[in-house]
Amino acid sequence: MKKDIFYEAMDSLEEEQMADIINKIPLSDKPVSSEVLSEIQEKTFNKASLKPSIRKKKSNIWIGLAASFLILTIAVYSTFTSEAIMAKVKEIIQYIPGMGIIEDDLYTERYVLSEPIERKINDGQLRIESILNDQENTILKITGVDLRTFDKAFLIDEKGRKHEMSHYFVISAEPGIKWEGNCYYQGYIPRPESIQLFFMEKETTISFSLDKAETYYSYKDIGPTDSVDDISITALISKENGNLKVNFISTPLEGKEINSYFPSEEDVILTDKAGKAYELLTANNSLNELIFDIGEIEERKFNLTVDQIQLKYEDEKMVSLRIPEKGESVIDKEIELAGFPLIFNKVARKDDGLVRVYVDTYYDQYAEESLQSFSLDHTYYDHAPLYSWKVDQETGAIEYLEFLTEPEDREINMMIKDLITVKRGPWEFTILVKR
């Protein structure tokens, strides 16, 4: 099914129908490949973004989240939503820790979890990354390590009443038991400042308090902000266990989005006025988060520099390439996506049944912006071939793709999408940290 048809079907559902379907969808503990995760994460980004040009009929954030839940659960086993929850910039801006930005034209009283909560269960670790409640709906983003997922989860209000939550998970394909997921409850929870979360199978209750989400009228009110061309980035500053924590957010972009605020740890540096650099303890791309060790200090001013970021463009194009019966053939077929050239140099049939497609992204480490990589959309094919790719270890640019094909195959069809570029700054932020 083409994705536009699928999305139209999603938009035709009412919110109650979405929640009902979510509750009836069976879960799975099967590992999910990184390729599938990437595909599903993209669909989550698209739906959670709530772009008015696509979703004029339903602009409520919770309908968008419910749609994301449904898309993820139907499309493959399960996965987690993006921390970027955005609508078009209007008047009110609220930052949701662990999720991102909500922008709305009407003020809605929302409650959030200010800091993550960790709980040791047997030999495993459960972490509640973020919570968002708006008196009509509640969503939790959670992770588990060395801990099995659960079948039932409940919110417990101040009167002891249990409210069962819909949920889904993705199990890591890496060694050990590791998962991420979301719990979702649609309904009113009285006094959300103090509620509990109960996991039935583990007979575990976690108590927490929620704080009102702060409201802002511009990104500059939230934190230090810098712009390069049309890309404006804001740094949210806080202290955690004596360390400096920085979370990045940005204003919506037309036809593209920020894929990573720091493609590598070498892309960011924190210094003080004397030029001393501070150790980067953690760089978490899924939370757009950096944590620096600054020690116990008095009030101090820091300079944070982000040298380059990654952008992802909303463009796609079908490419068909002939496969030689044996050996390799030079094709030098060039296409253009989002204004960037991409050339397919040659196609080679290998002895092990693989077909290798050599590509050149024209990557230039000195250019203001340069194409680095792309993805293939398998939803367009009934029987899509398995593929892998190799990148240059220094630049990260794709060098070739490899497909598992049959001996009689004479053509490869590829839907190229999700162009990833490196955009160079720098973006510079002045940070004032108080004791």
N, C-alpha and C positions, 0 to 999 in steps of 0.2 A: 504493500500500500504506500503510495507516495505520501511524503510527510505533510504536504499542504492539505491533502484530503483528510489525513488523520487529525490535523489541528482543527480543521473546520468541524469535524465530528465532535471534537472535544469542546469547542465553543458552543455547540448546540445544546450541551448538557447544562442543566441548572445546578446550582451549588449543592442542593440536597441530593440530586442524583449522583454527583461526583462522590460525595461522602459515603453514600450507600454502596456504590461500586467498590470503593477503596476497602470498605469493611469486609467485602465478600471475596476479595482476591487472595488466593493462597500464597503463602510465603515459601521461600526456598533458602536453604543454607549452602547451595552450590557456589563454588568459587566463580568469580566473574573475571574475565581477562581484562587487561589494561585497555585493549582496543575497544571492547564493549563499554567499559567505564567511560572512556573518552567520548564515545558516541552518545551515551545517555546523558553524560554531564552537559554536553552541548545542548541537548533538547531541554534540559532543566534550565540552563541559562536563558534560552529563548523564551520559555514560558514564564519563568519567574521575573523576567524583565518587564512584563506587562506593558509593552510598547503600545501607546494609544492607536497608532496607525494600524496595528494588527488586531487589538482587542478593544475596540471602541465600546462594545456592548457591555462588557464586564470589566470594570476598572478596579473593583475591590481587590485588595492585596490577597485576601484569603481565598478568593476564587482562583486566583493565579497559582497560589501554593497548592490548592487541592488539585488543580489541573496538572501541576508538575508531579504530584504524588502519583496520579493516575497514569500519566505518560510513562513514568519510570517503572511502575509495577507491571504494566501491560507490556511495554517494549522488551523487557528482559526481566530477570529475577527481581532485583531491587537495587536501590542505590540511595545516595544522600543528596539533598538539595544544595545549591550553591549558597555561599554566604552573601552573594550580591543580590539583594531583593530591591528592585528599583522601579519607580514609575517616572514619568516625565517631570522635569523640574517645574514646580509651580510656586508655591509660597512657603509651605511648612516642610522642614527637613528634620527627620529624627534618625539618630544613629542607634542601631540595634547591635550590641556587642556580640561578636561571633557570627553575625548574619550580614550586616552591612547597612545600607541606607534605605529608608522609606521616605518618599517624597509625596505629599498629598496636598490637595487644595482645601481640605477641611481638617480642622484639628480633631484628632481622635486620641483619647486617653489610652496610652499603651504602657504596659509594664514589662520590664526586662530583667534578666539576670545580669548583674553588673560584672561578676567574676565567675569563671568556671568552677564547678564543684567536682571534687574527686572522692571516690569511695572505694575502699579495698573490700572485695567480696571473695572469700576463700583465698585462692592464690592469684586471683585476677584483679583487674582495675577497671572501674566504671567511671566515666567522666561525662558530666553534663556540660557541653560546650556553651550552649546558649538557650535562652527561653524567651519567647515573645507571646504576650497576652494582650488582647484588646477588648476584653469583657465579652466578646462574642466567640473568640477562637483562641486556642493555645497551641503553640508548636514548640517542640524541644528538639535540639540537635544533640545527639549523644554518640559516644564511642566506647568500645570495650576492647581490652587487651587480655589475652589468656582467660577469656570468659565467654561462655556460650551465650547466644542471643536468647531472648525470652519470648514467650507466646502471648502473654498478657501484661499490660501496664495500665495503671489507673492513676488519675489525679484525685487527691483527697482534699476536700474543701474544709473550712474551719468547723463545720458541723459534723464532720466525719463521713460525709457522703462520698461514695466512690464514683468516678466518671471514667469509663473505659476509653482508652485512646486507640486510634488506628495507628499502625506503625509498619515500617519496612526497613530492611537492612541490606547492606552489601558486605559480603565476606571477602576479606583480602585473599589474593592468590599467593601471598607470601607465606613462608613457613610460620607456624604458630597460628593461634586463633586471634584474629584481629578483625573488627567490624566497625562500621559507621552506619548511622541511620537517623531517622526522625520519628518522633511520636506526634500525633496530631489529634486534637479534640475540638469539635465544633459545638459550642454551647457556652452558656453563661457560667462563670465561676465567681461566686461572691468573694469579696475581699481577697484579691489575688496577691496582696502583699505577703501573705503567709499561707502557703499550701504545701502539700506533700506529694511525693511520687512513690508509688508502690508497685514492685515487681512481684507477681504472684509466685512464679516458680522458685524464685530465690528467697521469697519471704523477706524481702528487703524494703525498708521504708527510708526515704531520703527527704528530709525537711529543708526547705529553703524559703527565702524571702525575696520578693521582687521589688524593684524600684521603678518609679515613674520614668519613662524615657524622656530625656531632655529634648526640648524643641528649639530649633534654630531657624534663622531666616536667610542664611547664606552659608556656603561651605567655609568661608573665612572665619565665621563665628565659631566653627567647630574646632579648628586648629590651624597651624601654619600652612599656607597654601602657596604653591608656585606653579607657573605655567610655561610650557614650551610649545610654541605654535598653538594648536587648538586643544592641547591636552593639559588640563588643570588637575593637579593632584593635591590632596589635603592629607596631612599627617595628624592622626589622633594620638595624643600623648598621655601616658599614665605610668605610674610606678607599681611594680609588683614584686614583692619579696626583695626590696632593695635594688631591683633592676629597672631599667628604663624600657617600657614597652611602647612600640610604635605600630599603629594599624593604619593602612592606607585606604583611602576612598577617592573617588573621582566623579566628576559630572558626566552624565551620559554623552556618548559620542554618536554621530550619525554614520551608520554603516560599518562600525567597528567598535571594539571594546578592548580594555586592557586585559591581556591574558596573564601577565605576570608583572608585578611592580619591581621585582628583582630576579631576573633570570638566573643569576648566580650570586653567591655571597660576596664575590669581588666587586659587584656593582654598587654596593652601599658602603659608606664609611661615616663614622661618627667621631667628631673631634671637638675639643674645647678651644677656648680662645688662644691657648698656648700652643695649639697644634697637636696636642697629645691625642692619639687614636685609641678608641675603647673597643674591647673584645665583643664580638657578636656571638652571643650564646645560642640563639635559635633564629632560624629563618623559615617560617611556615607559610608556604605559598597559598595553601587552601584557606587560611585565615587572613592573608595579606598582612602578616605580622612579623615584626622583628623584635628581638629582646637583646638588650645590651647590658653588660656588667659595668655599672658606673660607681658601685660601692656606696657607702653611706656618706653623703656629701651635704654641704650647706647649699643654699641657693646658687645655681650655676647655669651659665648659658652654653649651649652646644650648637654645633653646626652639623646637620645631617645632609649628606649628598647622595643622590641616586643618579648614577652615571647613565644608565639605559634601562629601558623597559621592553616588554614584548606586547605587541598589538595583535589582535585577531580580527580579520576582515570577513564580512558577510557577503561572500561572492562564491560562485561555483560554476563549473564548466565541464561538460562531458568530453572525454578524449578517447579515441579509439586508435590502437596501435597494432600493426600486423606483426605476427610472430614468425620468425624464419623456421623452416623445417629443421635446420641444424645450424650451429655456429651463431654468428651475430650479423646484424644488418644496421648500417648507419641510417638514421631517419632525420635527425635535426629538425624536429617538428616543434615550432614555437607557438605558444599561446600567451594571452595576457589576462590577468585577473586583478581586479581592483587597481589597475594601473601599473602592475608589476609584471615584467616579462618572466616566462618560465619556459625552458627548452628541454625537450626529450631528445637526448643525443643518439642513443642506439638501444636496440633490443637484442638480448642474447639468450639463446636456449642452452641451458646447462645440461650436463650428463645425468644429474641427479633428479631430473624432472622439474627443476625450477626454471623460471624465466626471469631474467634480470633486466630491469629498465633503468638506464642511466639518465640522470636528470642534472640540470644546472640551474640553480636559482639566481645566478649572478650575484651571489652574496659579496658585499663590499664592507669590510670592517671599518672603513673610514667615512662611509656615506651617512647622511643624516638619518636615513631609514633604508633598510635592506631586507629583501625577502629571505627567510631562513628555512621554512618548512611548510607543509600542508598536510591535510588528511584526505582519506577517501571515504565517500559515503556509500555504505553497503546497502542502505535501505532501498536503493534504486534497482537492485538486482534480485532475481529469483534464486540464483545459485552463484553467489559471489565467491571468487577464489580467495583462499587465505593468502595473506601477504605479510611481509616484514620489511624493514628498511634499515639502511645504514647511514649514519651521519658523520660528518667530519668532527673529529674529537676536539679540535680547537675552536671552530666556528659554530658548531651545532647545525650547519646547513646539510640538508639531505643530499646524499651522493647517488644512491640508487634504491630502487624498490625491487623486491623479489616476490614472485607469485608462484604458488603451487598449482600447476596446470596438468591437463591430460595430454598425452602425446598427439592426439588429433586436433587439439586446439590451435587455431591459426590467428586468433585475434584476442586482444585484451581491451575491455571497456572500463574506463575509470571515470568516476564522478569526482573531480577535484574540488575540494572545499576547504574552509577554515584555514585561510592563509595566515601564517604566523610571520610577523616581521619584527626586526629589532629596531626600535626607535631610540635615538641617542639624544641626551639632554645636554647638560645635567639639570636636574631639579634640585633646588637647594632650599633647606628649611632651617630657620632659626628657632631653637627650642629652649625654653626657659623652664628649668626644673627646680621646684621648691622642695625644701626638706620635708 
